[in-house]
Amino acid sequence: MDIKTLANRGVLGLHPYQPGKPVEELERELGITDIVKLASNENPLGLSPKAKQAIGDAVSDLTRYPDANGFYLKQKLAERWSVTPEQVTLGNGSNEVLEILFRTFVSPDSEVIFDKHAFIVYALLTQSIGATAVAIPSKEWGHDLDAMLAAITDKTRLVCIANPNNPTGTFLQPEAIEAFLAKVPESVMVVLDEAYFEYVDAEQRADTHLWLSRFPNLIVSRTFSKAYGLAGLRVGYALTSVEMADLLNRVREPFNCNSLALAAATAVLDDEVYLAEGIALNKAEMARFEAYFDERKLPYIPSVGNFITVEVGEAGAIYEALLRQGVIVRPIAGYGMPNHLRVSIGTAEENTRFMAAMDVVLAER
């Protein structure tokens, strides 16, 4: 018997999510040891001192299960974002938050709307459930909210909006999203995926969590993997109405956030110095990347995240050539962008290394 005949219909056409190439993998393949990884939008500053201390303190208690409810982290998030702890759902990264949301509200006869060039996990989750994906063509590489609104039918169960968007880095102004939410039927859930929320200038950001009382169908999703530097521990969260959080927590796996992740996330929320340093570094180095691409006449998409996407022509070949130079970036053909590479913003030294490697590769074309 072919085991594939027993799998759920949506699973058969899936391809596993392709993360950025690990440093260890490139070491094994090419024997290179001096490697710069600018592929996964990680925080280049390393671990927050407060998070590191909290992890050390928590190590001695690892024989016991973590707090399944994440009491202290929920309390701190509730205080930070002016919600109640009952409005917080914790996840093993915001990726799991999305999966919980899909499992709660999306069925095979549902439709899910998202941008054509948005986070690929939306499409993967939709297909795994066997639901219908409605991918909306982008508008200047970003979300076309009018087209997304027009695409809503009585089968639409979920609309996904990444802001800032990954992998393009585009940003929707708060007033545009607020106006969109006001027109969406209450029967349609809207997830506002704010994984890169902290990198948006304070004057541009909206307190989207304060919209929850007006829009009970809204889910605000955030993560500790980017600006807070905890990608290796995997912890994210959703802010919703109490009623929606109750449903999400019925689906959420028990003990889905481990003890070290809970301790580190709770501590890093108090490390304002670390957060400010990371944001300042990102802003300064983003300007360097823009100047570099301008000088090389390489078109790029202005970004509000901690990465920048650049058009290089034969992106696959450029990616492979950079690997041979010991520099890992991210090809994004899987996002429908075969001519682009996404480059994470690293330290000044890492970015200089990328620019030098890129100059070598461009000279060889």
ZAMARGU-4260 file (C-alpha; in steps of 0.2 Angstrom, whole numbers, plus 5000, padded with zeros to 4 digits):
<rodrens>
0) 5000/5000/5000 | 5006/5018/4996 | 5006/5027/5013 | 5003/5043/5003 | 4985/5037/5000
5) 4981/5039/5018 | 4987/5057/5020 | 4976/5071/5021 | 4972/5079/5004 | 4981/5095/5008
10) 4997/5087/5014 | 5001/5079/4998 | 5005/5094/4988 | 5015/5103/5002 | 5034/5106/5002
15) 5042/5108/5019 | 5046/5126/5024 | 5064/5131/5018 | 5073/5141/5032 | 5089/5150/5029
20) 5103/5139/5026 | 5112/5135/5043 | 5130/5140/5046 | 5134/5122/5050 | 5127/5115/5034
25) 5138/5127/5023 | 5153/5122/5033 | 5149/5104/5029 | 5146/5107/5011 | 5160/5118/5006
30) 5172/5117/5021 | 5171/5135/5024 | 5173/5141/5043 | 5172/5160/5042 | 5154/5162/5038
35) 5142/5177/5039 | 5123/5172/5040 | 5111/5186/5034 | 5097/5175/5029 | 5084/5173/5044
40) 5081/5190/5050 | 5089/5187/5067 | 5095/5199/5080 | 5114/5201/5076 | 5118/5208/5094
45) 5117/5191/5102 | 5107/5187/5118 | 5101/5201/5130 | 5111/5200/5146 | 5094/5200/5156
50) 5088/5185/5146 | 5105/5176/5148 | 5104/5178/5167 | 5086/5172/5167 | 5090/5157/5157
55) 5104/5153/5169 | 5093/5154/5184 | 5080/5143/5176 | 5092/5129/5171 | 5091/5120/5188
60) 5073/5117/5187 | 5072/5109/5169 | 5067/5092/5176 | 5049/5099/5179 | 5037/5104/5166
65) 5035/5123/5162 | 5021/5133/5168 | 5008/5128/5155 | 4999/5145/5157 | 5014/5156/5156
70) 5008/5166/5171 | 5022/5178/5173 | 5025/5181/5154 | 5006/5184/5152 | 5006/5196/5166
75) 5020/5206/5159 | 5013/5206/5142 | 4996/5212/5148 | 5004/5226/5158 | 5014/5231/5143
80) 5000/5231/5131 | 4985/5237/5142 | 4976/5221/5140 | 4971/5207/5152 | 4981/5191/5154
85) 4965/5182/5148 | 4968/5190/5131 | 4985/5183/5128 | 4989/5167/5120 | 5007/5160/5120
90) 5015/5151/5106 | 5031/5141/5101 | 5035/5157/5091 | 5022/5167/5082 | 5022/5153/5069
95) 5013/5142/5081 | 5001/5156/5085 | 4997/5156/5067 | 4995/5137/5066 | 4983/5138/5082
100) 4973/5151/5073 | 4971/5141/5057 | 4967/5125/5067 | 4953/5135/5077 | 4944/5144/5063
105) 4949/5137/5046 | 4941/5121/5038 | 4943/5113/5021 | 4928/5122/5014 | 4935/5139/5020
110) 4944/5152/5010 | 4960/5161/5017 | 4965/5178/5009 | 4983/5184/5009 | 4995/5194/4999
115) 5004/5185/4985 | 5021/5190/4992 | 5017/5188/5010 | 5024/5176/5023 | 5024/5159/5015
120) 5017/5150/5030 | 5000/5157/5027 | 4999/5147/5011 | 5007/5132/5019 | 4994/5131/5033
125) 4980/5134/5021 | 4985/5120/5010 | 4988/5108/5024 | 4970/5110/5030 | 4964/5108/5013
130) 4956/5126/5012 | 4956/5137/4997 | 4970/5150/4996 | 4966/5167/4989 | 4982/5175/4985
135) 4980/5194/4981 | 4992/5202/4968 | 5003/5215/4977 | 5002/5234/4975 | 5020/5241/4975
140) 5026/5225/4983 | 5014/5227/4997 | 4996/5223/5002 | 4982/5229/4992 | 4969/5231/5005
145) 4955/5236/4993 | 4958/5220/4983 | 4958/5210/4998 | 4942/5217/5004 | 4934/5214/4987
150) 4940/5196/4988 | 4930/5192/5004 | 4915/5180/5001 | 4904/5170/5012 | 4917/5157/5012
155) 4931/5168/5019 | 4936/5163/5036 | 4953/5172/5038 | 4963/5187/5031 | 4981/5188/5034
160) 4990/5204/5035 | 5009/5205/5039 | 5014/5223/5044 | 5029/5225/5041 | 5028/5212/5027
165) 5040/5198/5025 | 5049/5196/5013 | 5046/5213/5005 | 5048/5224/5021 | 5033/5235/5015
170) 5022/5244/5028 | 5004/5249/5029 | 4999/5265/5038 | 4989/5262/5053 | 4974/5272/5047
175) 4973/5261/5031 | 4972/5245/5042 | 4960/5253/5054 | 4948/5258/5039 | 4950/5240/5032
180) 4945/5232/5048 | 4930/5243/5049 | 4923/5236/5033 | 4927/5217/5036 | 4912/5207/5041
185) 4913/5201/5059 | 4912/5183/5053 | 4930/5185/5045 | 4945/5184/5056 | 4959/5196/5053
190) 4977/5192/5059 | 4988/5207/5060 | 5005/5198/5060 | 5017/5211/5068 | 5033/5200/5069
195) 5044/5215/5065 | 5033/5228/5075 | 5048/5234/5086 | 5057/5240/5070 | 5044/5252/5065
200) 5047/5270/5070 | 5037/5275/5085 | 5028/5289/5076 | 5022/5277/5063 | 5016/5263/5074
205) 4999/5261/5080 | 4993/5254/5096 | 4984/5240/5087 | 4981/5230/5102 | 4970/5244/5108
210) 4958/5240/5093 | 4953/5224/5100 | 4938/5231/5109 | 4932/5238/5093 | 4936/5223/5082
215) 4932/5207/5091 | 4938/5197/5075 | 4955/5204/5076 | 4971/5194/5081 | 4987/5204/5084
220) 5002/5192/5083 | 5020/5196/5089 | 5036/5187/5092 | 5052/5187/5103 | 5062/5180/5089
225) 5067/5196/5080 | 5070/5212/5090 | 5071/5203/5106 | 5084/5190/5100 | 5076/5174/5106
230) 5074/5165/5089 | 5082/5150/5096 | 5070/5148/5110 | 5054/5150/5100 | 5041/5161/5109
235) 5028/5172/5102 | 5010/5178/5107 | 4993/5183/5101 | 4983/5197/5108 | 4964/5195/5106
240) 4947/5197/5114 | 4945/5186/5129 | 4932/5175/5120 | 4944/5172/5105 | 4959/5168/5117
245) 4948/5155/5126 | 4945/5146/5109 | 4964/5147/5104 | 4969/5140/5121 | 4958/5125/5119
250) 4968/5121/5103 | 4985/5126/5110 | 4996/5111/5114 | 5000/5110/5133 | 5017/5116/5138
255) 5020/5123/5121 | 5032/5136/5128 | 5047/5129/5137 | 5054/5135/5154 | 5069/5143/5146
260) 5059/5152/5133 | 5046/5159/5146 | 5060/5165/5158 | 5070/5173/5144 | 5055/5182/5137
265) 5049/5188/5153 | 5066/5195/5157 | 5070/5203/5140 | 5054/5214/5141 | 5063/5224/5154
270) 5079/5226/5144 | 5075/5242/5136 | 5094/5246/5133 | 5096/5230/5123 | 5080/5234/5112
275) 5085/5251/5109 | 5103/5246/5104 | 5096/5233/5091 | 5084/5246/5084 | 5097/5259/5082
280) 5109/5247/5074 | 5096/5241/5062 | 5092/5259/5057 | 5110/5264/5054 | 5115/5248/5044
285) 5099/5249/5034 | 5104/5266/5028 | 5121/5258/5023 | 5113/5245/5013 | 5102/5257/5004
290) 5117/5268/4999 | 5127/5253/4994 | 5112/5246/4982 | 5110/5264/4975 | 5128/5265/4971
295) 5128/5248/4962 | 5111/5253/4954 | 5103/5237/4961 | 5084/5240/4964 | 5078/5237/4981
300) 5062/5238/4991 | 5062/5251/5005 | 5060/5241/5021 | 5053/5244/5038 | 5059/5227/5045
305) 5077/5221/5049 | 5080/5215/5031 | 5080/5222/5014 | 5075/5214/4998 | 5085/5218/4982
310) 5083/5213/4964 | 5099/5205/4957 | 5093/5196/4941 | 5099/5178/4942 | 5096/5177/4960
315) 5099/5159/4962 | 5116/5160/4954 | 5120/5176/4964 | 5115/5166/4980 | 5126/5152/4976
320) 5141/5163/4972 | 5139/5172/4989 | 5139/5155/4997 | 5156/5152/4990 | 5161/5168/4998
325) 5155/5162/5015 | 5140/5174/5015 | 5122/5166/5017 | 5107/5177/5011 | 5090/5171/5007
330) 5083/5167/4989 | 5065/5170/4989 | 5059/5162/4973 | 5047/5152/4983 | 5038/5169/4987
335) 5036/5172/4968 | 5051/5183/4968 | 5064/5173/4958 | 5075/5189/4954 | 5077/5195/4972
340) 5087/5191/4987 | 5082/5195/5005 | 5097/5201/5015 | 5095/5202/5034 | 5103/5217/5043
345) 5118/5211/5053 | 5132/5220/5063 | 5142/5233/5054 | 5156/5220/5051 | 5144/5207/5044
350) 5136/5219/5032 | 5153/5225/5026 | 5158/5207/5023 | 5142/5205/5013 | 5146/5221/5002
355) 5163/5215/4999 | 5157/5198/4994 | 5144/5205/4983 | 5156/5216/4974 | 5166/5201/4970
360) 5151/5192/4963 | 5145/5207/4953 | 5162/5209/4945 | 5162/5191/4940 | 5145/5192/4931
</rodrens>
